[in-house]
Amino acid sequence: MSDPTIEISLDARSRAAYLRLSGSAVGRTHQVQPELMLDTDQAGDAVGIEILSMQAFEFFIANQQDLSRRFHLRQLSPEDLETVRAFFEEKKAS
């Protein structure tokens, strides 16, 4: 069973955000967009999301329902989304 806690890793050097959705092993990485990758386990369920730009984050937000259907991605909390948004806004400003 997957862990309901989302771990967010923010890497200022590479300007990347990674949201770890479960403790399951990554079976495959899907390139959704050039700067948006979604990791799934062997069953095809989302286990992680790598976001490399504000544009990719905005795409993710706009397409979250479709991605949820395609990859069994659970809804992210507003707090988790705000953490990622603030990270990319800070990087954009610097």
PyMOL commands that set and color helices and strands:
alter all, ss='L'
color gray80, all
select helices_A, chain A and resi 54-62+64-71+78-93
alter helices_A, ss='H'
color red, helices_A
select strands_A, chain A and resi 7-11+16-20+28-33+36-40+46-51
alter strands_A, ss='S'
color yellow, strands_A
deselect
rebuild
show_as cartoon
